[in-house]
Amino acid sequence: MYRVIDGNDTGKTRKLLTECGKKPRALFVCAHPQRIPEKCKAYGIPVVKAIGYEDYIHELIEQQFYNLNECPVYIDELEKFTKALIPYLAGYTLTNE
């Protein structure tokens, strides 16, 4: 698993997009998927398929799971993603390893 843990405005999204761009069928889950093509172009990386948190969650709930071997999933800002799971998420723990 590729993880980027750092502070605000340190290039986390860029690093994750760069890694995601190395996988031809990867899916980038983020708050503003409409901005991703512009960011990819600015970063000089291949444009990746992007989907919003709510749309991704809806697809998961609809039993349309992505096969991670065929389509790796990269989630930008995991805390924001977990908040989008509400009311479906009852709680979680996190260990920084």
N, C-alpha and C positions, 0 to 999 in steps of 0.2 A: 504494500500500500504506500502510495506517495503522499506524504503529509507536509504541509507548510504551516508552521506555527510561528507567528511573529506579531509585532505591533501594528498599529494603524499606519497606512501610507508607507509600507516597506516593500511593496511589490509582490505580495502574496498571490493576488489574482494573476498577475503576469506569469509568475513561476508555475502556477497550476495550469494556466492556459497553454504554456509552452510544453509542459508534460502531456497534457491532453492532446495537443496537436501532433504528437508523435504516434498516436493511435488512430488509424484511419476510420474506425467506426465508433470512436468514443463519443460520449454524451456529457455535456457540461451543464450542470444544474446550478442556477443562480437566480438572483433577485430580478435582474433586468436583462433577459436574454436578447432583447432587441439591440443592445449595445455591443454584443460580443463580436459581430463581424467587423465593426469599426475598430475595436480594440485589437483584434487579431491582425488587421491590416497595419495598424500603428506599430504593433510589436514585431511585425515581419514574420508572422507564423501562419500556417495554413488555417483557414477559417474552419472552426469546429461547429458541430451541431449543438445548439443550446436550447434549453427548455427552462421555464420558470419553476419555482418551487411548487406552487399550487398545482400546475399542470402535471408535474412529475408525480406528486403525491396522488393526484386523481388517477393517473395511470396505474400506480401501484395498487390502489384500492380496487380498481376495476380488474385486478388479476392479470394485467398486461405487463408482467415483470420482464425486465431486460435480462437477457442471458449475458452475464458479465464476461464470459469468455469471448463472446462475439461483439459485445458493446460495453466496454468499460465505462463506468460512471464516475465523474469527478464533481464534487460538490463544493462550490465556493461559499465561504462563510457558513460553516456548519451550525453555529449558534442560531443564525437567522433561519436556516432550514428547519431546525428543530422547533423553533417558534411557529413556523408555518404548519407544522404537524398538529398543532392545537386545533380542535379538541381531541385528536386521535392519540397524542402522546401523553401518557400519564406520568412519566418521569424517566430519568436516565442518569448514569454515572459516567465520569470521564477520568481516565488516568493518563497523565502526560508521561509517556515512556520514551 
